[in-house]
Amino acid sequence: MAFSSGNSSGPMAEINVTPLVDVMLVLLIIFIITAPLMSHKVKIELPEANLVQSEDDKKAPPVPPITVSVKEDGSLYWNDEPISKEILESRLSSTAQLQPQPKLNLRGDRTTKMRTINEVTKIAQGQGMLDIGYVATKEKGQ
């Protein structure tokens, strides 16, 4: 609490900030000391990643993806070549056996029913395809 110096008529209106600075420094030191102690209470041994490529990975060229297109009427295309569902099943079955397995990109027209896309996806999964992606284009103006 501040008192007047005697030559003025009222109490002194200035705030003494020294105690405030002292308290803030003590709090800062407490937080600096306790913050590292509060994290990582449970010690876990994380696995290390093996980023070294094997000789087989270096020699093998990347496998190009396979594109299956579906039109509104249900017609199927294997890399822009028209095929039937039976031929699609046999090609997917033989492709699923390849090592490394190529990716399957599934494209559909804007007006293709999701039921048709779902059927083709189930056929691909049934034949053993593991990596199935859906191709879409971004609308203009977005």
C-alpha positions as CSV (number, residue, x, y, z in Angstrom):
1,M,0.0,0.0,0.0
2,A,1.4,3.4,-0.9
3,F,1.4,6.4,1.4
4,S,1.6,10.0,0.5
5,S,5.0,11.7,0.7
6,G,3.7,14.6,2.7
7,N,3.7,17.4,0.2
8,S,0.6,16.2,-1.7
9,S,-2.9,16.3,-0.4
10,G,-4.0,12.8,-1.3
11,P,-2.8,9.2,-1.5
12,M,-0.3,8.3,-4.2
13,A,-2.0,6.9,-7.3
14,E,1.0,5.0,-8.7
15,I,1.2,1.2,-8.6
16,N,4.3,-0.5,-7.3
17,V,5.0,-3.3,-9.9
18,T,8.0,-4.7,-8.1
19,P,6.0,-7.3,-6.1
20,L,4.0,-8.2,-9.3
21,V,7.3,-8.9,-11.2
22,D,8.6,-11.0,-8.3
23,V,5.5,-13.1,-8.2
24,M,5.5,-13.6,-12.0
25,L,9.2,-14.6,-12.1
26,V,8.6,-17.2,-9.3
27,L,5.6,-18.6,-11.2
28,L,7.7,-18.7,-14.4
29,I,10.5,-20.7,-12.7
30,I,8.0,-23.1,-11.2
31,F,6.4,-23.8,-14.6
32,I,9.8,-24.2,-16.3
33,I,10.8,-26.8,-13.7
34,T,7.5,-28.7,-13.5
35,A,6.5,-28.8,-17.2
36,P,9.1,-31.4,-18.3
37,L,8.1,-33.6,-15.4
38,M,4.4,-33.7,-16.4
39,S,4.9,-35.2,-19.8
40,H,5.8,-38.8,-20.7
41,K,4.8,-40.5,-17.5
42,V,4.6,-43.9,-19.1
43,K,7.8,-45.1,-20.8
44,I,7.1,-46.8,-24.1
45,E,9.7,-48.3,-26.4
46,L,8.6,-47.2,-29.9
47,P,9.5,-49.4,-32.9
48,E,12.1,-48.1,-35.3
49,A,11.3,-47.8,-39.0
50,N,13.6,-49.6,-41.4
51,L,14.0,-47.1,-44.2
52,V,16.7,-49.0,-46.1
53,Q,15.4,-50.3,-49.4
54,S,16.2,-53.9,-50.2
55,E,17.9,-54.8,-53.5
56,D,14.6,-56.2,-54.9
57,D,12.8,-52.8,-54.3
58,K,15.6,-50.9,-56.0
59,K,15.5,-53.1,-59.1
60,A,11.8,-53.5,-59.6
61,P,10.2,-50.6,-61.6
62,P,7.0,-49.2,-60.2
63,V,3.8,-51.1,-61.3
64,P,1.4,-48.8,-63.3
65,P,-2.1,-48.7,-61.9
66,I,-5.0,-50.4,-63.6
67,T,-8.0,-48.2,-64.5
68,V,-11.5,-49.6,-64.6
69,S,-14.1,-47.2,-65.9
70,V,-17.8,-47.6,-65.5
71,K,-20.3,-45.8,-67.7
72,E,-23.9,-44.9,-66.8
73,D,-25.3,-47.9,-68.7
74,G,-23.1,-50.3,-66.7
75,S,-20.5,-50.9,-69.5
76,L,-17.0,-51.6,-68.2
77,Y,-13.6,-50.6,-69.6
78,W,-10.2,-52.0,-68.6
79,N,-7.7,-49.3,-69.4
80,D,-10.0,-47.9,-72.0
81,E,-10.7,-51.3,-73.5
82,P,-14.4,-52.5,-73.3
83,I,-14.8,-55.7,-71.3
84,S,-17.7,-57.7,-69.7
85,K,-18.1,-58.6,-66.0
86,E,-16.9,-62.1,-66.5
87,I,-13.7,-61.0,-68.2
88,L,-13.3,-58.3,-65.5
89,E,-13.4,-61.0,-62.8
90,S,-10.8,-63.2,-64.5
91,R,-8.5,-60.3,-65.1
92,L,-8.8,-59.1,-61.6
93,S,-8.2,-62.6,-60.3
94,S,-4.9,-62.9,-62.3
95,T,-3.9,-59.3,-61.5
96,A,-4.4,-60.0,-57.7
97,Q,-1.8,-62.7,-57.9
98,L,1.0,-60.4,-59.2
99,Q,3.8,-59.3,-56.8
100,P,3.7,-56.3,-56.2
101,Q,0.0,-56.0,-56.7
102,P,-0.9,-53.0,-58.9
103,K,-3.4,-50.4,-57.6
104,L,-6.9,-50.4,-59.0
105,N,-8.3,-47.0,-59.9
106,L,-12.1,-47.1,-60.3
107,R,-13.7,-44.3,-62.4
108,G,-17.4,-43.7,-62.9
109,D,-19.4,-41.2,-64.9
110,R,-21.1,-38.4,-63.1
111,T,-24.4,-40.1,-63.6
112,T,-23.3,-43.7,-62.8
113,K,-25.3,-45.2,-60.0
114,M,-23.4,-46.0,-56.8
115,R,-25.0,-49.4,-56.9
116,T,-23.0,-50.2,-60.1
117,I,-19.7,-48.8,-58.6
118,N,-20.4,-50.9,-55.4
119,E,-20.8,-54.0,-57.5
120,V,-17.5,-53.5,-59.3
121,T,-15.8,-52.8,-55.9
122,K,-17.2,-56.0,-54.5
123,I,-16.0,-58.0,-57.5
124,A,-12.5,-56.5,-57.1
125,Q,-12.4,-57.3,-53.4
126,G,-13.7,-60.8,-54.0
127,Q,-10.9,-61.5,-56.5
128,G,-8.3,-60.3,-54.0
129,M,-7.5,-56.8,-54.9
130,L,-6.2,-54.9,-51.9
131,D,-5.6,-51.3,-53.1
132,I,-8.8,-49.9,-54.7
133,G,-9.1,-46.2,-55.3
134,Y,-11.8,-44.0,-56.6
135,V,-11.0,-41.4,-59.2
136,A,-12.9,-38.1,-59.2
137,T,-12.3,-34.7,-60.7
138,K,-12.6,-31.4,-58.8
139,E,-15.5,-29.3,-59.9
140,K,-14.5,-26.0,-61.6
141,G,-14.9,-22.9,-59.6
142,Q,-14.0,-24.5,-56.2
